[in-house]
Amino acid sequence: MVEKMRIAVIGTGYWGRNHVKVWRELKDKGIIEDAVLCDIREDVVKPLARDFGFSYTTDPEKIMKNESIDGIDIASSTPSHYPLAMDAMKNGKHVMVEKPMAENSERCEKLISVAEEEGKILMVGHIFRYHPALLELREMIMRGELGEIISMHTRRLSFRYPRKDMGVLLALAIHDVDIYSYLLNEEPDEIMATIGSHFVSGIEEEAFIFMKFDETDGYIMESWNFPMEGKIRELVVVGSQSAARIDYLKPDEIVIYDAAVVDEGIKNEGKFIKRIDYVEPLKAELMDFVESIKNSRKPKADMYVGMNAVKMIEAAIKSAKEGRKIGMK
């Protein structure tokens, strides 16, 4: 068991900064001994290291060769995930890498092979597996409180200029395909998708995905070209007895609808809000990484979760290109 743990964070941009903030909290609580920051942009990493009281470097190789570092938290750009994670594990480090695990499933498989050979934790940042409302909803589904799950519906909509490095499939939908599999505890039978790309060549700013499970249909809508209603992050699960809605921007509540199709009519007895004890998802995620290293156990969002999510997005991309459903089994 690792007693005094030292962590390195590679990538200190917008999301990496959130990681650094949590690691500072965990250091203050004595959960880790220390952290060191790394970013090739000194103008970014230097002030962040000063603000949070950590040392820093602009050379990732110094991190890799530092034998006192137990785990590396990779929050850099997607193209760097594979080489950094590979280098880290070959240098004896445990790895937490942000989603997507790698740019394609072939690279994911190579990372898994090295993790298995080296006996290292390889965890992927599928943060919604730590979202308190989603965790409670999964338990409700497992207990049968909604009845048989008929369908799931997701909307992630906002109005912004498309990213230049990836479209909505890898940036947003990778969350939702994993969420559906997590909620149902099964992989889809088939996936079908359509995409829209109008502003940046090769970058889809809109996507619609259909996922067919054994007894459940899943519908996912993603868009960066939606100027109405502000930012929308919504999941609706429809069961044979009742339905539930999560607004991901309100992580401490689930809205339950006592409504269903019954006999030859419907029942609609209204709705109520179920309150959830709030736990910061990123903190829970990074704590899982720490505990997995300390106790040599599998994290909730392990490397197989990361690879399966990439495979589902690849299926969606193939479906959109070929105009047909793609079988997953």
C-alpha angles and dihedrals in degrees: 000000000000108000105176107037127196121194132195122206116206113195119033103190126119098310095030089060089060089053091051091051091055093046089054089054091048091050091050089053092050093245092123127023098222147328134218124205128221131190130146087225105079092186087063103039100039098063091041091053089049093049094051100034099245132131118243145197135191093211116083091195090065087059093048094050095044104107093194092067114093103181138020123212108204113202098153129116119307097251089058096053096085100046094042095047091046093049092046096053093045086055092053100261130136112232138218108184126184119243132302091055089210138338094266140013093251090064090044089056091051091052091049091050091054093045090054093046093048095040092235133150110248110186129176127214101246090149097180089072083072098044107122097218092046092049090053091047090053090053090049090052092048090050091051095240093141094041119230110351108243102175145348126212129193132185122186104173134161141140116251141120110273119263115252097219101051143357133236093281096067096026099047116358093057086071093052100046087053093045092054092050090046095050093049096034090227141090121247122261093218142357131209127183145175124196138193126213117177110141112034118038112247093005117107114213094183134039140170118199130190118197122191116205128178096273102357139070120213126202123190127185120188126178141162090183101071112110095176129092096006121252113352124194107167139157124186122187116193118201134181091253105029143344136235135206129200124194100200089207087065101051095172099064145056122196111220119202116202091209135119145144107266129182104319096333142037138263119215113174097165133255142279136192120244111206119220128201104250121237119172104249095214092051091049090049095051091044088055088054091051094047092046090056094044095048100030092237136139116267121230092248098042130171093273090056088052094049094046091053091053090048091053091051090048088054090051091051091049091048092052091049096046099034096231143096116274119217116226101192 
